[in-house]
């Protein structure tokens, strides 16, 4: 997300909105596998909050720290997700998601997911979905090379 302001007043107003969570960052993401919204893994739980009962079971969230890493050559590496109980914490991050549809073809099973970011960390959606075993389709950084090559056959 890149936000540009023409004046200092607009810049500080946008900063305030972003820090207060008033700017919604919502995405549609196609990920691998048959993702179910609840009970995925230990670092994923329902975030029911103040939602109506009809939506409580459908929205789940991933709350885990994200830590940027580099390779031995100093190049950016995939962002690492801190697991519960790990001594590495990373920066706090939260990704809410709702399963919208499932699809499959001869090569793959996929899930269309509505994603809303609670925080805005580098590669947050990609890292969080990969950490629960559902990497984003056609993502060379967080998907294994064999799956990525298969994705290129139908999603160039």
N, C-alpha and C positions, 0 to 999 in steps of 0.2 A: 504494500500500500504506500503510495506516494501522495502526499498532500502538499500543495503549493499555495502560498499566500502572497498577495501583492503588496500588502502593507504590514507593518509591525502589529497594528491593532488586529488585523485579520489573523495573523500568525498566532498571537496569544489567545485569541478566541478559539481557534481551531485546537490549540494545545489543551485548553480547558475542556473542550468538548470531548477530545480523545481520551484524556485522563479520567474524566467523569463517566466514561462509558456511554456517552450520548451518540457516538458515531457507530452505527451497526456495521459490522464486517461479516457479511453473509455470503456463502458460496454454495454451489452445487458441485459435488465431487463424485466421480465414478471410481470406485475402489474394487479391488479383487476380493473374491469370496462372497459367501452368503452371510452378510453381516446381520446379526440380530441386535436390536437396540438395547437389550438388557442382559445382565449377567454374563458379560463377555470374559473379563479377566479381573484379577485382583485390583488393578489400578483404574478400573472403570466402574462407575456406580451411577445410580439414578440421581438426578439433581432435580428433585420435585419442586422445591421452593414454593412459590405462590401460584403455580399453574393450576388450571382447572383439572378436576379428576380425569376428564377424558384425554388429557394430554400427558398426564404424569407418567404413564407406563411407556409412552412412545418416545420420550426425549431422554437421552442418556448423556453423560459427560465423561471426559477423560481429564483427570487432574494429575499432572505429573510435571516435575521440573525438567527443563530443557537446558542442555549445556552445549555450547559451540565447541567444536574440536577442530584440530588441523592435522594434516598428514605430516610425516617426517620431513617432507619437502616444504612445509609451511603453507600448503594449499588447503582450502576449506574442505573439511570432511563432513559426512552426514552428521546432523545434530543428534546428540545422544539423549535418550529419555531416561531420567532417573527412576528406578523402580522402588517401590515401597521397601523400607528397611535398608536401603543402600546408604553407604556413607557419603556418596556423591549426591548432592541435592539439586543443583542446577537452578535456573530461574523459575519461579512458580508460573504455571501456565494452565489454562483451562480451555477446552474445546467442547462445545455442546454439539450434538448431532442427532438427527432424526432420519430413520430409514424411510425413503420415499418409494423405491421400487427395486425389484430384483430382475436380472436379465441373464441370459446365458446363450452361448453359441457353441460350436464344435470345439473351440479352443479354450474357453474360459467361462467362469461364473462371476458375475459382477453385481454390485449393489450401488444404486444411486442414492447419495446421502446429501441431505441439507446440513450445512455446517455453519455454526455461528461462533466466532472467536470471542472469548472472554478476555483474552490477553492477545497481544500481537508479537509473537516471537518469530525469529527466523525459522522458516520451514516447519512451523508449528503443526499445520494440518498434515503435511506429509509425514513428519516424524511420529505424531500421535497415532495416525491410522496404521502406519507400519509397525508400531510397537504392539498393537493388538492383533497383528497378523493379517491386516487388510490394507496393503499398500495401494497408493493411487495408481490407476492404470497409466501406462506409458511413462513411468517415472524411473529414469535410469539410476538415480542416486539412492533411492530407498527400496528398489525392487531388485531381485537377483537378476543377473545378466540373461539367463535363459528365459525367464518370464518377460523381461523387457523386449527381447528379440521376437517373442511370440506376439506381444502387444503391437509391435510395429507392423505385423502382417495385416491387422484389421483396424488399427488406430494410428495412422502415420503422423 
